[in-house]
């Protein structure tokens, strides 16, 4: 596992766009074209630039088979200046105003639920994806397992959301528990909100 560097952000964004081509969140963000929308990589570039600047963003290797972004605390949001300093303003603009508004509304609702479910210092698995041709080879498990080892050493809980019900048993395998099945207001999206309790060790 390696730390994602700035020159790797754009290729990693394209990989995530392919990984999430059929994702309901992207279909909501880009209702005209869904996962075929050419602006989709900009949404992931924005998230990765923020993650590299302010979070903990890793790839499986320099081949970028898989990528994951984590935060070590509840992040109350990114201001305009944080967006600017991370280099995320250009991809935000290229993503489009309407898509940006939908994504911000979605993100705000999830942040509110996150605050309800877990307070204090904790880890948050914000984003994880694997190149479609590399899926099923254990790369996602590698990204999760190595970080959970670190999290357990710190004795902290870990939180995530998934929009795909078939992902729930995968995360359960790593000790996450579904806290709530949540329908995001004013969207067609249903999310599974999951928490992994702090390790007693």
C-alpha positions in Angstrom: 0.0 0.0 0.0 1.4 3.4 -1.0 0.4 7.0 -0.3 -1.3 8.5 -3.3 0.7 11.4 -4.7 -0.5 14.4 -6.7 0.7 13.2 -10.1 -1.4 10.0 -9.6 -4.7 11.9 -8.9 -5.9 12.2 -12.4 -5.3 8.5 -13.4 -6.8 7.4 -10.1 -9.8 9.5 -10.8 -10.3 7.8 -14.2 -10.0 4.4 -12.5 -12.7 5.4 -9.9 -15.0 6.6 -12.6 -14.8 3.2 -14.3 -15.2 1.4 -11.0 -18.4 3.4 -10.1 -19.9 3.4 -13.6 -23.1 1.8 -12.4 -23.1 3.6 -9.0 -26.5 5.0 -7.9 -24.9 8.1 -6.5 -23.3 9.0 -9.9 -26.6 8.3 -11.6 -28.1 10.8 -9.2 -25.3 13.4 -9.7 -25.4 13.0 -13.5 -29.0 12.1 -14.4 -28.6 12.8 -18.1 -25.9 10.2 -18.8 -25.3 8.4 -15.5 -22.1 6.5 -15.4 -21.4 7.4 -19.0 -21.1 11.1 -18.3 -17.7 12.4 -19.4 -17.7 14.8 -16.3 -17.7 11.8 -13.9 -13.9 11.7 -13.4 -13.9 15.3 -12.3 -16.1 14.3 -9.3 -13.5 11.8 -8.2 -10.6 14.1 -8.9 -12.3 16.6 -6.6 -12.6 14.0 -3.8 -9.1 12.7 -4.3 -7.5 16.2 -4.2 -9.3 17.0 -1.0 -8.3 13.5 0.4 -4.6 13.9 -0.6 -4.5 17.4 1.0 -6.5 16.9 4.1 -7.1 13.1 4.6 -5.3 9.8 4.2 -5.4 8.6 0.6 -3.8 5.3 -0.4 -3.4 3.1 -3.4 -2.6 -0.6 -3.5 0.6 0.0 -5.6 2.0 2.4 -8.2 -0.2 0.4 -10.7 -3.3 1.9 -8.9 -5.3 -1.3 -8.9 -7.4 0.2 -6.1 -7.7 3.5 -4.2 -9.1 4.5 -0.8 -9.6 7.8 1.1 -9.9 8.0 4.9 -10.3 10.8 7.4 -9.1 10.4 11.0 -11.9 12.6 12.5 -15.3 13.9 11.6 -14.6 16.5 9.0 -17.2 19.3 9.2 -16.8 20.2 5.6 -14.5 21.8 3.1 -14.5 25.6 2.8 -13.9 27.5 -0.4 -10.3 28.1 0.7 -9.7 24.4 1.4 -11.1 23.6 -2.0 -8.9 26.2 -3.6 -5.8 25.2 -1.7 -6.3 21.5 -2.6 -6.5 22.3 -6.3 -10.1 21.1 -6.3 -11.7 24.2 -7.7 -11.0 23.4 -11.4 -12.5 19.8 -11.2 -15.4 21.2 -9.3 -16.2 23.7 -12.1 -15.7 21.0 -14.8 -18.0 18.7 -12.9 -20.8 21.3 -13.5 -23.0 23.5 -11.3 -26.0 21.2 -11.2 -24.0 18.1 -10.5 -22.1 20.0 -7.8 -25.3 21.1 -6.1 -26.7 17.6 -6.1 -23.5 16.2 -4.7 -23.3 18.9 -2.0 -26.8 18.3 -0.9 -26.2 14.6 -0.7 -22.9 15.1 1.2 -24.5 17.5 3.7 -27.3 15.0 4.6 -24.7 12.3 5.1 -22.5 14.5 7.3 -25.5 15.2 9.5 -26.2 11.5 9.9 -22.6 10.8 10.7 -22.7 13.3 13.5 -25.7 11.5 14.9 -24.1 8.1 14.8 -20.5 8.7 15.9 -19.0 11.6 17.8 -15.5 12.3 18.9 -12.3 11.2 17.1 -12.9 8.3 14.7 -11.9 7.1 11.3 -14.1 7.5 8.3 -13.8 5.4 5.1 -14.9 8.0 2.6 -14.2 6.3 -0.7 -12.8 3.0 -1.9 -12.8 1.6 -5.5 -10.9 -0.9 -7.6 -10.3 -0.9 -11.4 -13.0 -3.1 -12.9 -10.5 -5.5 -14.5 -8.8 -6.0 -11.1 -11.9 -6.6 -9.0 -12.2 -9.9 -7.2 -8.4 -10.1 -6.6 -8.3 -8.9 -3.0 -7.2 -5.3 -3.6 -10.1 -3.7 -1.8 -9.5 -6.1 1.1 -5.9 -5.1 1.2 -6.7 -1.4 1.4 -9.2 -2.0 4.2 -7.3 -4.6 6.2 -4.1 -2.6 6.4 -5.9 0.6 7.6 -8.0 -1.4 10.1 -4.8 -2.7 11.6 -3.7 0.8 12.2 -7.1 1.9 13.5 -7.2 -1.0 16.0 -3.8 0.1 17.4 -5.3 3.5 18.0 -8.4 2.0 19.6 -10.8 4.1 17.5 -14.1 3.3 15.8 -14.5 3.5 12.0 -17.5 4.7 10.1 -18.6 4.3 6.5 -21.6 4.5 4.2 -22.4 2.3 1.2 -25.1 2.8 -1.4 -25.1 -0.9 -2.5 -26.7 -3.5 -0.3 -24.5 -6.2 -1.7 -21.5 -4.4 -0.1 -23.0 -4.8 3.4 -21.8 -8.4 4.0 -18.3 -7.5 2.7 -18.0 -4.8 5.3 -19.5 -7.0 7.9 -16.7 -9.4 7.3 -14.4 -6.7 8.6 -16.4 -6.0 11.7 -18.7 -3.2 10.5 -22.3 -3.2 11.7 -25.3 -1.6 10.0 -26.6 1.1 12.2 -29.2 2.5 9.9 -30.7 2.0 6.5 -31.1 5.6 5.4 -33.1 7.2 2.6 -31.4 10.5 1.7 -34.0 13.3 1.8 -35.1 14.6 -1.6 -33.1 12.0 -3.5 -33.8 8.5 -4.8 -30.8 7.2 -2.8 -30.8 4.6 -0.1 -27.6 4.2 2.1 -26.4 1.7 4.6 -24.7 3.5 7.5 -22.2 1.2 9.1 -19.9 1.5 12.2 -17.0 -0.7 13.4 -16.6 -0.3 17.1 -13.3 0.6 18.7 -11.1 -2.5 19.3 -10.9 -3.4 23.0 -7.2 -3.9 22.4 
